[in-house]
Amino acid sequence: MRHRGGVVLLALAGCLAAACFSFAETGPVVSTDKNDYGAAEIVTIRLTNVLFRSIFSHLGSQTPVFAIDGVEMKNAAGGWDTLSAWCRPPFCVYDMDAPAELKPQESVSWAWDPWIYVGGTHERTRLAAGTYRLRISYRGQAGDPEGQGQWFNAVSNEFKIRQDGKK
């Protein structure tokens, strides 16, 4: 009888361990409102904090474009080429707002007019037709043993930019 109880306890412990692994934190979720856009169409970006602790991102601040660490375009080989969503120093200098806090299960959205800055300079152009994804930066709280205030990236779903009038 005692042996049967031990088997039940062992099975219960295995189920609890599996549940812990299935709820393990993976990072915030970045998504776009659609998967297909016209050449000059606005892309709404949503960042959702699915973690069990607060995160910070510029996406919820007064300067949300600085949350876009990279606009990635799929190349012919299936890899990703990184483009810049904002002009980079020394070409441009900005006053950047502090990142906003997103508590667990909170979301923030921003309507991005998809321009890229050629080589990070002040010259900008619309996205060419192709498949893209966005890298959105966030950080954990300062002093957080898991985040230590360092910056991380969450990658969005893939989405297509098409030439106007083409599906």
C-alpha positions in Angstrom: 0.0 0.0 0.0 2.8 2.4 0.9 4.4 1.7 -2.5 1.3 2.7 -4.4 1.1 6.0 -2.4 4.7 6.7 -3.3 4.0 6.2 -7.0 1.0 8.6 -6.8 3.2 11.2 -5.1 5.9 10.7 -7.7 3.4 11.1 -10.5 2.0 14.2 -8.8 5.5 15.7 -8.5 6.1 15.0 -12.2 2.9 16.9 -13.1 3.9 19.8 -11.0 7.4 20.0 -12.5 5.9 19.9 -16.0 3.5 22.7 -15.1 6.4 24.8 -13.8 8.3 24.4 -17.1 5.2 25.2 -19.2 4.8 28.5 -17.3 8.4 29.5 -17.5 9.0 33.0 -18.5 10.0 33.5 -22.1 9.9 37.3 -22.4 7.4 40.0 -23.4 5.3 39.5 -26.6 5.5 41.9 -29.5 2.9 41.8 -32.2 1.5 43.9 -35.1 -2.1 44.5 -35.7 -2.0 42.8 -39.1 0.3 40.6 -41.1 0.0 42.5 -44.4 0.4 46.2 -45.1 0.5 48.6 -48.0 3.6 50.6 -48.8 2.7 53.7 -46.6 0.3 52.1 -44.2 0.6 52.6 -40.4 1.8 49.6 -38.4 0.4 49.3 -34.9 2.9 47.7 -32.6 1.8 46.1 -29.3 4.1 45.1 -26.5 2.6 42.9 -23.8 4.4 42.1 -20.6 3.6 38.4 -19.9 6.4 38.2 -17.3 5.7 38.0 -13.6 7.6 41.2 -12.9 7.6 44.7 -14.3 9.6 45.7 -17.4 10.5 49.1 -18.9 10.4 50.1 -22.5 10.4 53.3 -24.6 7.4 52.0 -26.4 5.2 53.3 -23.6 7.1 56.6 -23.3 6.8 60.0 -25.1 9.6 58.8 -27.5 8.3 55.3 -28.5 10.4 55.1 -31.7 13.5 54.5 -29.6 12.0 51.1 -28.5 12.6 49.8 -32.0 16.1 48.4 -31.7 16.0 47.1 -35.3 13.7 46.7 -38.3 14.7 43.4 -39.8 14.0 42.6 -43.4 14.2 39.0 -44.6 16.9 38.6 -47.3 17.0 36.1 -50.3 19.0 33.6 -48.2 16.3 33.5 -45.5 18.4 35.5 -43.0 17.6 38.9 -41.6 19.2 42.3 -42.5 18.9 45.0 -39.8 17.7 48.5 -40.7 17.3 51.5 -38.5 14.0 53.0 -37.5 15.6 56.2 -36.3 18.6 58.4 -37.1 21.6 57.5 -35.0 24.4 59.6 -33.4 26.5 61.3 -34.6 24.1 62.2 -37.4 21.3 63.1 -35.0 21.0 63.9 -31.3 17.8 63.6 -29.4 16.2 64.2 -26.0 15.0 60.8 -25.1 12.2 60.2 -22.6 12.6 57.7 -19.8 11.3 54.2 -20.5 7.8 53.5 -19.2 7.0 50.8 -16.7 4.8 47.9 -17.9 3.5 45.9 -14.9 2.8 42.1 -15.3 0.0 41.5 -17.9 0.0 45.2 -19.1 0.2 46.2 -22.7 1.1 49.3 -24.7 0.5 50.1 -28.3 2.0 52.6 -30.7 1.1 53.5 -34.3 4.4 53.5 -36.3 4.7 55.2 -39.6 7.2 52.8 -41.1 10.2 54.9 -42.3 13.8 53.7 -42.0 16.9 55.8 -41.8 19.5 54.8 -44.4 22.6 53.7 -42.5 21.4 55.4 -39.4 21.8 58.8 -41.1 19.2 61.6 -41.4 18.3 60.3 -44.9 15.0 58.3 -44.7 13.0 56.1 -47.0 9.8 54.0 -46.9 10.1 50.3 -46.4 10.5 48.3 -49.6 8.2 45.5 -50.4 9.2 42.4 -48.4 8.9 40.5 -45.2 9.8 42.2 -41.9 9.9 41.9 -38.2 10.7 44.3 -35.4 13.1 44.0 -32.4 11.7 46.0 -29.5 14.0 46.8 -26.6 13.0 46.5 -22.9 14.8 46.1 -19.6 14.1 44.6 -16.2 14.1 46.7 -13.1 17.5 47.9 -11.7 18.5 45.5 -9.0 16.4 42.7 -10.4 18.6 39.6 -10.1 17.2 38.2 -13.3 17.4 41.4 -15.4 19.9 43.6 -13.6 18.6 46.6 -15.5 20.2 45.3 -18.8 18.5 45.8 -22.1 16.9 42.8 -24.0 15.0 42.5 -27.3 11.7 40.9 -28.0 11.0 40.0 -31.6 7.7 40.6 -33.3 5.7 38.4 -35.6 6.7 38.5 -39.3 4.7 40.9 -41.5 4.7 41.8 -45.2 5.0 45.2 -46.8 3.6 45.2 -50.3 3.7 47.7 -53.1 0.5 49.7 -53.2 -2.3 48.0 -55.0 -0.7 44.5 -54.8 -1.8 41.6 -52.6 
